[in-house]
Each structure stands twice: as C-alpha cells, then as structure tokens.
Amino acid sequence: MSPMQVRDIASIPSEKWRNGKGVTRTLAAHGTDWRVSIAAVERDGPYSTFEGMTRLSVILGGNGVVLRAGDLTTRLTPFTVAEYDGAMAWDASLTDGPVTALNVMCRRHIYRPTVRILTGPVTVPAGASAIVLAAGRACHLTDSPETAQQRINADQFAVFKNLEHPVRISPDRVGGKDGGFGPVPQLVIIEPATV
C-alpha cells in the first residue's frame, strides 16, 4: 500500500487564519498548491482571501455560514460540499452559532479537488492524493484483494500523497458518534487538473 500517515485530529495544533480572525488545523498541504484543514468559525467577519485558489467547504458541526461578496452569495450547510472562489473578499455570517468546517484549497487549473461524504466504499485512483477524515466513525483501507486492511480509528485522519496504486476506502457500518469533528467520515481527493 502507498505510504500512509495517520494522526489523531485533536493532536493537530491550531493556527491563526491568514487574516487573524479565526483558527484552523492543517491536516495536509503541498507547498502553496493545496491545503486541507479544519477551521473553527466563531463569529461573523471576513474570510481570508487566496488568489488563484478554488475553495471547497463542508460544515462538520454547527448550523452553517452564509458568505457574501458584493452581489454573490454562497451558503455553507451541514454535510453539503460548497465550491467557491478563494480570491473573492467573502464576508461570513454565522447561522445560529459557531461552526466547524472542513476546508480544501487548491491552485486553480493545476489541481482538481473533490470532497465526498463516506457513506459506502470509494476507490481513490492512482496518482491522486487523499485525506480521509474518520470523523465519528472508523474507516478501512486496502489497495488489493490480497492486501490486509488498514484501519483509521474514529477521530483520526490519514494522508496519502501521490498514490502508487488505487486505494479502496470503506467506513465502518457502526458509528456516527460526533466526537467534535462531525459524525460522518469525509474523503478529500486531490488530482492533477489534466486527469
């Protein structure tokens, strides 16, 4: 199996947003080309801007956020993937209290990001990078029928960079407990834009 790094989500130290208005935990990054993080949004205010970046967000805890930039509006709602332009000067309004959000940022036209809620088995293709967020439920991974499964426990995450072989990821059938990072596992796949 391709090299895998597994860590407890809670072990990742918090760092301030670029604009200093919130905090985030970086799960994985590839220079300035892409980053996957979990952010705590505790009050209304501006989002940091990231020129040339596509952003995807999923609300893992809380009721949501409304982003506004001029006449544009983007709604971030629980367990729904929202895509928006990182270069825009978004102003955030919380929907009835603080939220925890999974955020993915990728350099536009170089990488193509996707985020999937893991409700069943998913195969990540060779050549991609993947981040498995086992929020509230353990996951199992294997890269062939002959290979023993590897386990990512609930409230851990795993990072694969540039997979040598496809990897099949399956969530446990039992689980769904919210350990502070959401009750449902998430899968982030980052592929070269030319694929």
Contacts in CASP RR format, 6 or more apart in sequence:
PFRMAT RR
TARGET T0000
AUTHOR 0000-0000-0000
METHOD contacts of the structure
MODEL  1
MSPMQVRDIASIPSEKWRNGKGVTRTLAAHGTDWRVSIAAVERDGPYSTF
EGMTRLSVILGGNGVVLRAGDLTTRLTPFTVAEYDGAMAWDASLTDGPVT
ALNVMCRRHIYRPTVRILTGPVTVPAGASAIVLAAGRACHLTDSPETAQQ
RINADQFAVFKNLEHPVRISPDRVGGKDGGFGPVPQLVIIEPATV
1 141 0 8 1.000
1 142 0 8 1.000
1 143 0 8 1.000
1 147 0 8 1.000
1 150 0 8 1.000
1 165 0 8 1.000
1 167 0 8 1.000
2 143 0 8 1.000
2 160 0 8 1.000
2 162 0 8 1.000
2 163 0 8 1.000
2 164 0 8 1.000
2 165 0 8 1.000
2 167 0 8 1.000
3 160 0 8 1.000
3 161 0 8 1.000
4 141 0 8 1.000
4 150 0 8 1.000
4 158 0 8 1.000
4 159 0 8 1.000
4 160 0 8 1.000
5 158 0 8 1.000
5 159 0 8 1.000
6 152 0 8 1.000
6 156 0 8 1.000
6 157 0 8 1.000
6 158 0 8 1.000
7 156 0 8 1.000
7 157 0 8 1.000
8 155 0 8 1.000
8 156 0 8 1.000
9 25 0 8 1.000
9 27 0 8 1.000
9 38 0 8 1.000
9 133 0 8 1.000
9 135 0 8 1.000
9 155 0 8 1.000
9 156 0 8 1.000
9 157 0 8 1.000
9 181 0 8 1.000
10 155 0 8 1.000
12 25 0 8 1.000
12 26 0 8 1.000
12 27 0 8 1.000
12 38 0 8 1.000
13 25 0 8 1.000
14 23 0 8 1.000
14 24 0 8 1.000
14 25 0 8 1.000
14 40 0 8 1.000
15 23 0 8 1.000
15 24 0 8 1.000
15 25 0 8 1.000
15 26 0 8 1.000
16 22 0 8 1.000
16 23 0 8 1.000
16 24 0 8 1.000
17 23 0 8 1.000
17 24 0 8 1.000
17 39 0 8 1.000
17 48 0 8 1.000
18 48 0 8 1.000
18 49 0 8 1.000
18 50 0 8 1.000
19 46 0 8 1.000
19 47 0 8 1.000
19 48 0 8 1.000
20 48 0 8 1.000
21 43 0 8 1.000
21 45 0 8 1.000
21 46 0 8 1.000
21 48 0 8 1.000
22 39 0 8 1.000
22 40 0 8 1.000
22 41 0 8 1.000
22 42 0 8 1.000
23 39 0 8 1.000
23 40 0 8 1.000
24 37 0 8 1.000
24 38 0 8 1.000
24 39 0 8 1.000
24 40 0 8 1.000
24 103 0 8 1.000
25 37 0 8 1.000
25 38 0 8 1.000
25 39 0 8 1.000
26 35 0 8 1.000
26 36 0 8 1.000
26 37 0 8 1.000
27 36 0 8 1.000
27 37 0 8 1.000
27 38 0 8 1.000
27 131 0 8 1.000
27 133 0 8 1.000
27 157 0 8 1.000
27 159 0 8 1.000
28 35 0 8 1.000
28 36 0 8 1.000
28 129 0 8 1.000
28 131 0 8 1.000
28 159 0 8 1.000
28 161 0 8 1.000
29 35 0 8 1.000
29 36 0 8 1.000
30 129 0 8 1.000
30 161 0 8 1.000
30 190 0 8 1.000
32 107 0 8 1.000
33 106 0 8 1.000
33 107 0 8 1.000
33 110 0 8 1.000
33 111 0 8 1.000
34 104 0 8 1.000
34 105 0 8 1.000
34 106 0 8 1.000
34 107 0 8 1.000
34 111 0 8 1.000
34 113 0 8 1.000
34 129 0 8 1.000
34 190 0 8 1.000
35 103 0 8 1.000
35 104 0 8 1.000
35 105 0 8 1.000
36 102 0 8 1.000
36 103 0 8 1.000
36 104 0 8 1.000
36 131 0 8 1.000
36 188 0 8 1.000
36 190 0 8 1.000
37 102 0 8 1.000
37 103 0 8 1.000
38 60 0 8 1.000
38 100 0 8 1.000
38 101 0 8 1.000
38 102 0 8 1.000
38 103 0 8 1.000
38 133 0 8 1.000
38 181 0 8 1.000
39 100 0 8 1.000
39 101 0 8 1.000
39 103 0 8 1.000
40 98 0 8 1.000
40 99 0 8 1.000
40 100 0 8 1.000
41 65 0 8 1.000
41 92 0 8 1.000
41 94 0 8 1.000
41 98 0 8 1.000
41 99 0 8 1.000
41 100 0 8 1.000
41 101 0 8 1.000
42 98 0 8 1.000
43 94 0 8 1.000
43 98 0 8 1.000
44 91 0 8 1.000
44 92 0 8 1.000
44 93 0 8 1.000
44 94 0 8 1.000
45 91 0 8 1.000
45 92 0 8 1.000
45 93 0 8 1.000
46 89 0 8 1.000
46 90 0 8 1.000
46 91 0 8 1.000
46 92 0 8 1.000
47 67 0 8 1.000
47 89 0 8 1.000
47 90 0 8 1.000
47 91 0 8 1.000
47 92 0 8 1.000
49 86 0 8 1.000
49 87 0 8 1.000
49 88 0 8 1.000
49 89 0 8 1.000
49 90 0 8 1.000
50 86 0 8 1.000
50 87 0 8 1.000
50 105 0 8 1.000
51 86 0 8 1.000
51 87 0 8 1.000
52 86 0 8 1.000
52 87 0 8 1.000
52 107 0 8 1.000
52 108 0 8 1.000
53 86 0 8 1.000
53 87 0 8 1.000
53 105 0 8 1.000
53 106 0 8 1.000
53 107 0 8 1.000
53 108 0 8 1.000
54 83 0 8 1.000
54 85 0 8 1.000
54 86 0 8 1.000
54 105 0 8 1.000
54 106 0 8 1.000
54 108 0 8 1.000
54 113 0 8 1.000
55 83 0 8 1.000
55 84 0 8 1.000
55 85 0 8 1.000
55 86 0 8 1.000
55 103 0 8 1.000
55 104 0 8 1.000
55 105 0 8 1.000
56 81 0 8 1.000
56 82 0 8 1.000
56 83 0 8 1.000
56 103 0 8 1.000
56 104 0 8 1.000
56 105 0 8 1.000
56 113 0 8 1.000
56 114 0 8 1.000
56 115 0 8 1.000
57 76 0 8 1.000
57 81 0 8 1.000
57 82 0 8 1.000
57 84 0 8 1.000
57 101 0 8 1.000
57 102 0 8 1.000
57 103 0 8 1.000
57 104 0 8 1.000
58 76 0 8 1.000
58 79 0 8 1.000
58 80 0 8 1.000
58 81 0 8 1.000
58 82 0 8 1.000
58 101 0 8 1.000
58 102 0 8 1.000
58 115 0 8 1.000
58 117 0 8 1.000
58 186 0 8 1.000
59 65 0 8 1.000
59 76 0 8 1.000
59 77 0 8 1.000
59 78 0 8 1.000
59 79 0 8 1.000
59 80 0 8 1.000
59 99 0 8 1.000
59 100 0 8 1.000
59 101 0 8 1.000
60 78 0 8 1.000
60 79 0 8 1.000
60 99 0 8 1.000
60 100 0 8 1.000
60 101 0 8 1.000
60 102 0 8 1.000
60 135 0 8 1.000
60 180 0 8 1.000
60 181 0 8 1.000
60 182 0 8 1.000
60 186 0 8 1.000
61 78 0 8 1.000
61 99 0 8 1.000
61 100 0 8 1.000
61 101 0 8 1.000
61 178 0 8 1.000
61 180 0 8 1.000
61 182 0 8 1.000
62 78 0 8 1.000
62 95 0 8 1.000
62 96 0 8 1.000
62 97 0 8 1.000
62 98 0 8 1.000
62 99 0 8 1.000
62 100 0 8 1.000
63 78 0 8 1.000
63 94 0 8 1.000
63 95 0 8 1.000
63 96 0 8 1.000
63 97 0 8 1.000
63 99 0 8 1.000
64 75 0 8 1.000
64 76 0 8 1.000
64 77 0 8 1.000
64 78 0 8 1.000
64 94 0 8 1.000
64 95 0 8 1.000
64 96 0 8 1.000
64 99 0 8 1.000
65 75 0 8 1.000
65 76 0 8 1.000
65 92 0 8 1.000
65 93 0 8 1.000
65 94 0 8 1.000
65 95 0 8 1.000
65 99 0 8 1.000
65 101 0 8 1.000
66 73 0 8 1.000
66 74 0 8 1.000
66 75 0 8 1.000
66 76 0 8 1.000
66 92 0 8 1.000
66 93 0 8 1.000
66 95 0 8 1.000
67 73 0 8 1.000
67 74 0 8 1.000
67 75 0 8 1.000
67 76 0 8 1.000
67 84 0 8 1.000
67 90 0 8 1.000
67 91 0 8 1.000
67 92 0 8 1.000
68 90 0 8 1.000
68 91 0 8 1.000
68 93 0 8 1.000
69 88 0 8 1.000
69 89 0 8 1.000
69 90 0 8 1.000
69 91 0 8 1.000
72 88 0 8 1.000
74 82 0 8 1.000
74 84 0 8 1.000
74 90 0 8 1.000
75 82 0 8 1.000
76 82 0 8 1.000
76 99 0 8 1.000
76 101 0 8 1.000
79 117 0 8 1.000
79 184 0 8 1.000
81 114 0 8 1.000
81 115 0 8 1.000
81 116 0 8 1.000
84 90 0 8 1.000
86 105 0 8 1.000
100 180 0 8 1.000
100 181 0 8 1.000
100 182 0 8 1.000
102 115 0 8 1.000
102 133 0 8 1.000
102 186 0 8 1.000
102 188 0 8 1.000
104 113 0 8 1.000
104 115 0 8 1.000
104 188 0 8 1.000
104 190 0 8 1.000
106 112 0 8 1.000
106 113 0 8 1.000
106 190 0 8 1.000
109 193 0 8 1.000
110 192 0 8 1.000
110 193 0 8 1.000
111 190 0 8 1.000
111 191 0 8 1.000
111 192 0 8 1.000
111 193 0 8 1.000
112 190 0 8 1.000
112 191 0 8 1.000
112 192 0 8 1.000
112 193 0 8 1.000
112 195 0 8 1.000
113 188 0 8 1.000
113 189 0 8 1.000
113 190 0 8 1.000
114 188 0 8 1.000
114 189 0 8 1.000
114 191 0 8 1.000
115 186 0 8 1.000
115 187 0 8 1.000
115 188 0 8 1.000
115 189 0 8 1.000
116 122 0 8 1.000
116 186 0 8 1.000
116 187 0 8 1.000
116 189 0 8 1.000
117 184 0 8 1.000
117 185 0 8 1.000
117 186 0 8 1.000
117 187 0 8 1.000
118 132 0 8 1.000
118 139 0 8 1.000
118 169 0 8 1.000
118 170 0 8 1.000
118 171 0 8 1.000
118 184 0 8 1.000
118 185 0 8 1.000
118 186 0 8 1.000
118 187 0 8 1.000
119 171 0 8 1.000
119 184 0 8 1.000
120 170 0 8 1.000
120 171 0 8 1.000
121 168 0 8 1.000
121 169 0 8 1.000
121 170 0 8 1.000
122 168 0 8 1.000
122 169 0 8 1.000
122 170 0 8 1.000
122 187 0 8 1.000
123 166 0 8 1.000
123 167 0 8 1.000
123 168 0 8 1.000
123 169 0 8 1.000
124 130 0 8 1.000
124 160 0 8 1.000
124 163 0 8 1.000
124 166 0 8 1.000
124 167 0 8 1.000
124 168 0 8 1.000
124 169 0 8 1.000
124 187 0 8 1.000
124 189 0 8 1.000
125 163 0 8 1.000
125 166 0 8 1.000
125 191 0 8 1.000
125 195 0 8 1.000
126 163 0 8 1.000
126 164 0 8 1.000
126 165 0 8 1.000
126 166 0 8 1.000
127 162 0 8 1.000
127 163 0 8 1.000
127 164 0 8 1.000
127 191 0 8 1.000
127 192 0 8 1.000
127 195 0 8 1.000
128 162 0 8 1.000
128 163 0 8 1.000
128 189 0 8 1.000
128 190 0 8 1.000
128 191 0 8 1.000
128 195 0 8 1.000
129 159 0 8 1.000
129 160 0 8 1.000
129 161 0 8 1.000
129 162 0 8 1.000
129 163 0 8 1.000
129 189 0 8 1.000
129 190 0 8 1.000
129 191 0 8 1.000
130 158 0 8 1.000
130 159 0 8 1.000
130 160 0 8 1.000
130 163 0 8 1.000
130 167 0 8 1.000
130 169 0 8 1.000
130 187 0 8 1.000
130 188 0 8 1.000
130 189 0 8 1.000
130 190 0 8 1.000
131 157 0 8 1.000
131 158 0 8 1.000
131 159 0 8 1.000
131 160 0 8 1.000
131 187 0 8 1.000
131 188 0 8 1.000
131 190 0 8 1.000
132 139 0 8 1.000
132 141 0 8 1.000
132 152 0 8 1.000
132 157 0 8 1.000
132 158 0 8 1.000
132 169 0 8 1.000
132 185 0 8 1.000
132 186 0 8 1.000
132 187 0 8 1.000
132 188 0 8 1.000
133 157 0 8 1.000
133 181 0 8 1.000
133 185 0 8 1.000
133 186 0 8 1.000
133 187 0 8 1.000
133 188 0 8 1.000
134 152 0 8 1.000
134 153 0 8 1.000
134 154 0 8 1.000
134 155 0 8 1.000
134 156 0 8 1.000
134 157 0 8 1.000
134 158 0 8 1.000
134 171 0 8 1.000
134 185 0 8 1.000
135 154 0 8 1.000
135 155 0 8 1.000
135 178 0 8 1.000
135 179 0 8 1.000
135 180 0 8 1.000
135 181 0 8 1.000
135 182 0 8 1.000
135 183 0 8 1.000
135 184 0 8 1.000
135 185 0 8 1.000
135 186 0 8 1.000
136 154 0 8 1.000
136 155 0 8 1.000
136 175 0 8 1.000
136 176 0 8 1.000
136 177 0 8 1.000
136 178 0 8 1.000
136 179 0 8 1.000
136 181 0 8 1.000
136 182 0 8 1.000
136 183 0 8 1.000
136 184 0 8 1.000
136 185 0 8 1.000
137 154 0 8 1.000
137 171 0 8 1.000
137 172 0 8 1.000
137 174 0 8 1.000
137 175 0 8 1.000
137 176 0 8 1.000
137 177 0 8 1.000
137 183 0 8 1.000
137 184 0 8 1.000
137 185 0 8 1.000
138 151 0 8 1.000
138 152 0 8 1.000
138 153 0 8 1.000
138 154 0 8 1.000
138 171 0 8 1.000
138 172 0 8 1.000
138 175 0 8 1.000
139 151 0 8 1.000
139 152 0 8 1.000
139 158 0 8 1.000
139 169 0 8 1.000
139 170 0 8 1.000
139 171 0 8 1.000
139 172 0 8 1.000
139 185 0 8 1.000
140 149 0 8 1.000
140 150 0 8 1.000
140 151 0 8 1.000
140 152 0 8 1.000
140 169 0 8 1.000
140 170 0 8 1.000
140 172 0 8 1.000
141 149 0 8 1.000
141 150 0 8 1.000
141 151 0 8 1.000
141 152 0 8 1.000
141 158 0 8 1.000
141 167 0 8 1.000
141 168 0 8 1.000
141 169 0 8 1.000
141 170 0 8 1.000
142 148 0 8 1.000
142 149 0 8 1.000
142 150 0 8 1.000
142 167 0 8 1.000
142 168 0 8 1.000
143 165 0 8 1.000
143 166 0 8 1.000
143 167 0 8 1.000
143 168 0 8 1.000
144 165 0 8 1.000
152 158 0 8 1.000
154 175 0 8 1.000
154 177 0 8 1.000
154 179 0 8 1.000
155 179 0 8 1.000
155 180 0 8 1.000
155 181 0 8 1.000
160 167 0 8 1.000
169 187 0 8 1.000
171 185 0 8 1.000
175 183 0 8 1.000
176 183 0 8 1.000
176 184 0 8 1.000
177 183 0 8 1.000
END
